């Protein structure tokens, strides 16, 4: 893993009074929306974008928008976050993603909390949106994460669903963070594929192997749990699409896990079997033209 800062002019508008806080955002090919995300954080003293090797100009776009840019290659999302946290100049850090927005109510609560902190870290809940509408049911409703903490903290190194290392003294922020995880269906499918590969690699590295039940029962159970048990059906077609794609994501993850097993055990080279009789030879033997 290698990281370096990309410096340049900062054009991020600064409020007369900013909160002594560093916002850390990992990115990968987010040029289309990184500018808007950074501009919306004018109330924060520092914004650090940690790019994982974008090919669409995300680092340059982030830099000209006023963020500090740290380029880190070969790292997990947790590794990107940790690199940004280590570079923070403020004691308090807010971990965000590009697809998340801090509404005014949450900004005000953060400002109030940091004026006289009573806990080592703070958790908050996400208000999730999908295909233009808010998700009010299903597993997306009770979505809590520790996101506000001191810069001594680090995220656990794993490829997907990274979380902050355990903290004993955690407070609660009541205002919600707005989250639009997928720009559109194509983006959703792209993330499913990427996260399935990462999740499979995490499982493989821990010694897990794919079973018959993993490939058959787990995807079906995930759909039933999200759509029926957690009332995803109450979100209409959005709930149906989400539950269905969640089941597909589970199937794809274990399919990738099986592929990793197969690649590790297959012969290094498969001998080519040469046909005993080629079609031109047969035709020549029977007196037919070969072309």
C-alpha positions in Angstrom: 0.0 0.0 0.0 1.4 3.4 -1.0 0.0 6.8 -0.2 0.9 10.4 -1.1 -0.7 13.8 -0.9 -1.7 15.6 -4.0 -1.5 19.3 -3.3 -3.0 22.3 -5.1 -5.2 25.3 -4.8 -8.2 25.0 -2.5 -11.5 26.4 -3.7 -13.8 24.9 -1.1 -15.9 27.7 0.4 -15.1 28.2 4.0 -17.7 29.4 6.5 -16.6 32.2 8.9 -16.9 29.7 11.7 -16.0 26.1 11.0 -16.2 23.1 13.3 -12.7 21.7 14.4 -13.3 18.4 12.6 -11.7 16.4 9.8 -13.9 14.6 7.4 -12.4 11.5 5.7 -13.9 10.1 2.5 -12.6 7.1 0.6 -13.2 7.3 -3.2 -12.9 5.3 -6.4 -14.1 6.8 -9.7 -16.5 9.3 -8.1 -15.7 12.3 -10.3 -19.4 12.8 -11.1 -20.3 13.7 -7.5 -17.2 14.4 -5.5 -17.4 18.2 -6.1 -20.9 18.5 -4.7 -19.9 16.3 -1.7 -16.9 18.5 -0.8 -18.7 21.8 -1.3 -21.5 20.6 1.1 -18.8 20.2 3.8 -17.8 23.9 4.0 -18.6 23.8 7.7 -15.8 21.3 8.4 -12.3 22.6 9.1 -10.7 19.9 6.9 -11.8 17.4 4.2 -9.4 14.6 3.2 -10.3 12.5 0.2 -8.4 9.2 0.1 -8.5 7.9 -3.5 -7.9 4.2 -4.2 -6.7 4.5 -7.8 -9.5 6.3 -9.8 -9.2 6.4 -13.6 -11.9 9.1 -14.1 -10.1 12.1 -12.6 -11.5 12.0 -9.1 -8.3 13.1 -7.4 -8.0 16.2 -9.6 -11.7 17.0 -9.2 -11.5 16.7 -5.4 -8.3 18.8 -5.2 -9.8 21.7 -7.2 -12.9 21.5 -5.1 -10.8 22.2 -2.0 -10.1 18.9 -0.4 -6.8 17.5 0.6 -6.2 14.4 -1.6 -4.3 11.3 -0.4 -3.7 8.7 -3.1 -3.5 5.2 -1.7 -3.2 2.2 -3.9 -3.6 -1.5 -3.0 -5.7 -0.8 0.1 -9.1 -1.9 1.3 -11.7 0.7 2.0 -10.8 0.3 5.7 -7.2 0.9 4.7 -8.1 4.1 2.8 -10.1 5.4 5.8 -7.2 4.6 8.2 -4.7 6.4 6.0 -6.9 9.5 6.0 -7.5 9.3 9.8 -3.7 9.2 10.3 -3.3 12.4 8.3 -6.0 14.3 10.1 -5.0 17.6 11.7 -8.0 17.7 14.0 -8.6 15.6 17.1 -12.1 14.6 16.0 -12.8 12.7 12.7 -16.1 12.1 10.8 -16.0 9.1 8.5 -18.2 9.7 5.4 -18.7 8.3 2.0 -19.3 10.3 -1.2 -22.9 9.0 -1.3 -23.7 10.4 2.1 -25.0 13.9 3.0 -24.9 15.7 6.4 -28.2 17.6 6.8 -28.3 20.8 8.8 -29.8 19.1 11.9 -26.9 16.6 12.0 -24.3 19.3 11.4 -25.7 21.4 14.3 -25.8 18.3 16.6 -22.1 17.5 15.8 -21.2 21.1 16.5 -23.0 20.9 19.9 -21.5 17.6 20.8 -17.9 18.6 20.0 -18.2 21.8 22.0 -18.2 19.6 25.1 -17.7 15.9 24.3 -18.9 13.4 26.8 -18.0 10.2 25.0 -15.0 8.6 23.2 -17.1 8.2 20.0 -20.6 8.6 18.6 -22.8 6.5 16.5 -25.5 7.6 14.1 -28.2 6.1 11.9 -28.6 6.4 8.2 -31.6 7.5 6.3 -31.4 5.4 3.2 -32.8 6.3 -0.3 -33.1 4.1 -3.3 -34.3 4.8 -6.8 -35.7 8.2 -5.8 -37.5 7.2 -2.7 -36.8 6.7 1.0 -36.6 3.2 2.3 -38.9 3.1 5.4 -38.9 -0.7 6.0 -36.6 -3.7 5.7 -33.1 -4.0 6.9 -32.2 -0.5 5.7 -34.1 1.2 8.5 -32.2 0.1 11.6 -28.8 1.1 10.1 -26.4 2.3 12.8 -22.7 3.0 12.6 -20.0 4.6 14.7 -18.8 7.5 12.5 -17.6 10.3 14.8 -14.5 9.5 16.8 -11.0 10.7 17.8 -8.1 10.3 15.4 -6.5 7.6 17.5 -9.1 5.2 16.4 -8.9 2.9 13.3 -11.2 0.8 11.2 -10.8 -3.0 11.2 -9.0 -4.1 8.1 -11.5 -6.0 6.0 -12.6 -5.6 2.4 -16.4 -5.1 2.9 -18.7 -3.7 5.5 -15.8 -2.2 7.4 -16.5 -1.0 10.9 -14.6 1.0 13.5 -12.6 -1.0 16.0 -14.6 -1.6 19.2 -15.1 1.4 21.5 -16.5 1.1 25.0 -17.8 4.6 25.5 -20.1 5.4 22.6 -22.7 8.2 22.5 -25.6 8.5 20.2 -26.4 11.3 17.7 -30.1 11.6 17.1 -30.1 13.4 13.7 -29.7 11.1 10.7 -27.2 10.9 8.0 -28.7 10.8 4.5 -27.5 8.0 2.3 -28.0 7.3 -1.4 -25.9 4.2 -1.9 -26.5 3.7 -5.6 -26.7 6.3 -8.4 -28.8 3.9 -10.6 -29.4 0.3 -11.3 -26.1 -0.1 -13.3 -24.2 1.3 -10.4 -26.0 -1.1 -8.0 -25.0 -4.1 -10.1 -21.4 -2.9 -10.4 -21.1 -2.6 -6.6 -22.7 -6.0 -6.1 -20.1 -7.6 -8.3 -17.2 -5.7 -6.7 -18.4 -6.4 -3.1 -19.1 -10.1 -3.9 -15.5 -10.5 -5.0 -14.2 -8.7 -2.0 -16.5 -10.6 0.4 -15.4 -13.9 -1.1 -11.8 -13.1 -0.7 -12.3 -12.2 2.9 -14.0 -15.5 3.6 -11.4 -17.4 1.7 -8.6 -15.8 3.6 -10.3 -16.9 6.9 -10.4 -20.5 5.7 -14.1 -20.5 4.8 -15.1 -22.7 1.8 -18.4 -22.6 -0.1 -20.9 -25.4 0.7 -24.1 -26.6 -1.1 -26.2 -24.7 1.4 -24.3 -21.5 0.8 -25.1 -21.5 -2.8 -28.7 -22.7 -2.5 -30.2 -21.9 0.9 -28.4 -18.7 1.9 -29.6 -16.6 -1.1 -33.2 -17.8 -0.6 -33.0 -17.1 3.1 -31.7 -13.6 2.5 -34.6 -12.8 0.2 -37.1 -14.2 2.7 -35.6 -12.4 5.6 -35.4 -9.0 3.9 -38.6 -9.1 2.0 -40.9 -11.0 4.4 -39.5 -10.9 7.9 -38.3 -7.3 7.8 -41.3 -6.2 5.8 -39.4 -5.1 2.7 -42.6 -5.7 0.8 -44.0 -2.5 2.3 -41.5 -0.5 0.2 -43.3 -1.7 -2.9 -41.2 -2.3 -6.0 -38.2 -0.8 -4.4 -38.3 -3.4 -1.6 -38.8 -6.2 -4.1 -35.8 -5.1 -6.3 -33.6 -4.7 -3.2 -34.4 -8.0 -1.7 -34.0 -9.8 -5.0 -30.6 -8.2 -5.7 -29.5 -8.9 -2.1 -30.2 -12.6 -2.8 -28.2 -12.3 -6.0 -25.4 -10.7 -4.1 -25.2 -13.6 -1.7 -25.2 -16.1 -4.5 -22.5 -14.3 -6.4 -20.3 -14.0 -3.3 -20.4 -17.8 -2.7 -19.9 -18.4 -6.4 -16.7 -16.3 -6.3 -15.7 -18.2 -3.2 -16.1 -21.5 -5.0 -14.1 -20.1 -7.9 -11.2 -19.2 -5.6 -11.2 -22.8 -4.3 -11.2 -24.2 -7.8 -8.4 -21.9 -8.9 -6.3 -23.0 -5.9 -6.7 -26.7 -6.7 -6.9 -26.9 -10.5 -3.8 -28.2 -12.4 -1.4 -25.5 -13.4 -1.8 -26.4 -17.1 -4.4 -28.4 -18.9 -3.0 -30.5 -21.8 -4.7 -29.8 -25.1 -6.2 -32.9 -26.7 -5.4 -33.1 -30.4 -8.1 -34.5 -32.6 -7.1 -37.7 -34.4 -8.7 -36.7 -37.6 -9.1 -33.1 -38.9 -11.9 -32.1 -41.2 -9.5 -31.2 -44.1 -7.8 -34.6 -43.8 -11.2 -36.4 -43.9 -12.3 -34.5 -46.9 -9.0 -35.1 -48.7 -9.3 -38.8 -48.0 -12.8 -38.9 -49.4 -11.8 -36.9 -52.5 -13.7 -33.8 -51.5 -12.2 -30.3 -51.9 -10.6 -29.0 -48.7 -11.8 -25.4 -49.2 
